Structures are given as structure tokens and as C-alpha cells.
Amino acid sequence: MSSLTSFISSFFESEPVHNDAAEEKEEEVDSPAPPPAEAEEEEEDPEDEHPAIREDCKETRCASLAKHFDHCQEKVQAGEGFKGEDCVEELMMHCIDDCAGPKLFAKLR
């Protein structure tokens, strides 16, 4: 067992362990705590633009597929569809994803 342990430990460099806990406590005591007003002020997360971009793509580039999907949904909800029909339109989702993807990644820069 010790040979296995020494074999595995040979792949990792080990540094000596020091007890820095006393030094850290001294540093913590010296630094003043932030006032409560500063702690409450946090940065707000930016608004998620993903739904708006997807909706824009649905209405512009993928409008014909969206129209077909909406027609299918109306037909199925009215009970006029085929048995088990659920209007899963993967082409529309792929179209929206292909349109929205580059726009979303451009916003990340």
C-alpha cells in the first residue's frame, strides 16, 4: 500500500504546511468591518436579453415556421388534430436558436 501511495504522490509536488491561522486572525482584527450601508448595496444583475432576442427572431427570420406552429396549436387545441398530435416543431426551435445564438454571444463581449 505504501508503494502505491508513494507512486501517486510522486506526480504531485507537495509544499510544507504552515500554520498561518494566527497570522490570519491578526490581519482580520486590524481591518475594520465595512459599514452596513455598503454591504447592502450590491450590483444588480443585468436584464436577461435572451427572451427578447428569441422573440425577435421568431417574429422576423422564423415567422413562417412560427405561423405554421401556431396554426397547428390552434388545430390541436380545437380537437381537430390527429390522435396524439402535439405540434412539436423542432425546425422552428432550430431556426430561432440559429438566429439568436450569434446575437447573444455578441452581447457577451
N, C-alpha and C positions, 0 to 999 in steps of 0.2 A: 504494500500500500504506500509506503513512503517513497518508493521509486516512482510510482505514478504521480504522486504529489510533486516530487522534485522535477519530474519531466514537464508537467503542466506549468509549474511556477517558473521554469526556465524561459517560457515565452513572454513572461511579464516582468518588467523591471519593478522592483519594489524599492520604495523610498522609506527611510526610517520614520517612524511615527513619533510625533512630538505632542506633548500635552500643551496645547495653546489655549485651553479653556480659561485659565487665569488671565492671560493677556487679553482675550476677547471680552471678558467681563469688565476689565479696567477700561477698555475702549468704549464699551457701551455706556458705562457710568459717566464718562466725560462728555459724551454727545447728548445735547438736550433733545427732548422729545418734541416732535412737531406740534404746533398748536392745533386744536381740534378743527378749526375752520379750514386749514389746509388739507387735513385728512379727508374732510367731507367733499372737497372739490376734486372730482375725478374727471378725466377726459370722457366725453360722451363718444359712444361708438358711432361711426359714420352710418348714414342711412344705407340700407341694402338696396342697391340699384338692380339686382338680379330680376325681381318680378317685373319691373317696368321695362327692362330691356327685352325680356322674353315676350311680354305683351306687345311691344312694338314690332318685334319680328313676326309674331303671329298675325298682326294686322297688316303688315306690309309684304314681306317676302313670302310668307307661307299662307297668304289669305285664301287661296283656292283650296288648299288642303284643310284649313280650318273651317271653311264653308261646308265642305263635304262632311267633316266630322260633326259639325253642328246639325246638319240635316239628318245624319244617321242617328244622333242622340234623340232628336225630336221624334223620329220614326219609331225607335225602340221604346221610348217613354210612352208613346201613344198606343203601344201594343201591336204595332203593325210590322215589327221586325221578325226575323227568323227566330226559331226557338233557340235560346242560349246566346243570342247575339248581344255583344257588349260594346261595340264600336271602338275597340282598341285600335287607334290609328298610329302605328309606330312611325309611318312616314312623316306625319305631321310633327311628331316629337323630335325625330331626327332633323327635320328641316329647321325647327326652332332652335335646337341645340347647336346645329352648324352655324346658324346666323348669330346667335347670342354669344357663343364661346369667344370668338376673337374680340368682340366689343367688351366683354367682361375682363379679359386678360389685359386689354389696353388700359383699362381703368386702374389696374393694379400697379402700373408703372409710376 
